[in-house]
Amino acid sequence: LYVAYQTKENVRFQLNQNRMARSMTYKGIEPIVEKVTEIYRNGVSLTKKAMKPVEARLERKEGLEWWFITIHPRIISQDGLG
């Protein structure tokens, strides 16, 4: 059983972070910001097949592949598809 306690200050901080993230743009594209409310368990990983599209968006620095990664954004069309 996992119990998380939220204080009013913590909730206010999260809402401000959400507003800040929504205001950021990348090359004129606004982000889609959603609050994650589910709890993730340790040790869960993607299958190799599921990881392929994620890996395609990663640019790793030669010699430091596991520590320096640029994650290129996934482009979603205006209609939310794609």
C-alpha positions in Angstrom: 0.0 0.0 0.0 1.3 3.4 -1.0 -0.1 6.6 0.6 0.8 10.0 -0.7 0.0 13.1 1.4 -0.6 16.4 -0.4 -0.2 19.7 1.4 -1.9 22.9 0.2 1.6 24.4 -0.5 2.6 21.3 -2.5 -0.6 21.5 -4.6 -0.1 25.2 -5.2 3.5 24.5 -6.3 2.4 21.8 -8.7 -0.3 24.1 -10.2 2.3 26.8 -10.8 4.7 24.3 -12.4 1.9 23.2 -14.7 1.2 26.9 -15.7 4.8 27.5 -16.3 5.2 24.3 -18.5 2.1 25.3 -20.5 3.6 28.7 -21.2 6.8 27.3 -22.7 7.0 26.8 -26.5 9.5 25.1 -28.7 10.0 26.7 -32.1 6.5 28.2 -31.8 4.8 24.9 -30.8 2.9 24.9 -27.5 3.4 21.8 -25.3 0.7 19.4 -24.2 0.8 19.4 -20.4 -1.0 16.8 -18.4 -0.7 16.0 -14.7 0.3 12.4 -14.0 -1.7 11.1 -11.0 -0.9 7.4 -11.2 1.9 5.9 -9.2 4.7 4.3 -11.2 6.4 1.2 -9.8 10.2 0.7 -9.8 11.6 -1.8 -12.2 9.0 -1.4 -14.9 10.4 -1.1 -18.4 9.3 -1.0 -22.0 9.7 -3.9 -24.4 12.3 -3.5 -27.2 9.5 -3.1 -29.7 7.8 -0.3 -27.6 11.2 1.4 -27.0 12.0 1.7 -30.8 9.9 4.9 -31.3 11.3 6.4 -28.2 14.9 5.6 -29.2 14.3 7.2 -32.6 13.8 10.6 -30.8 17.0 10.3 -28.7 20.3 11.8 -29.7 23.2 10.5 -27.6 26.5 12.2 -27.1 29.3 10.0 -28.4 31.3 8.5 -25.6 28.7 9.5 -23.0 25.7 7.7 -24.4 24.0 6.9 -21.1 24.5 10.3 -19.5 24.0 12.9 -22.2 20.9 12.6 -24.2 18.9 15.1 -26.2 15.3 14.1 -26.5 13.7 15.5 -29.6 10.0 16.3 -29.2 7.3 14.1 -30.7 5.4 16.2 -33.2 1.6 15.9 -32.8 -0.7 17.4 -35.5 -3.2 20.1 -34.5 -6.0 17.5 -34.5 -4.1 15.5 -31.9 -3.5 12.6 -34.3 0.0 11.6 -35.4 
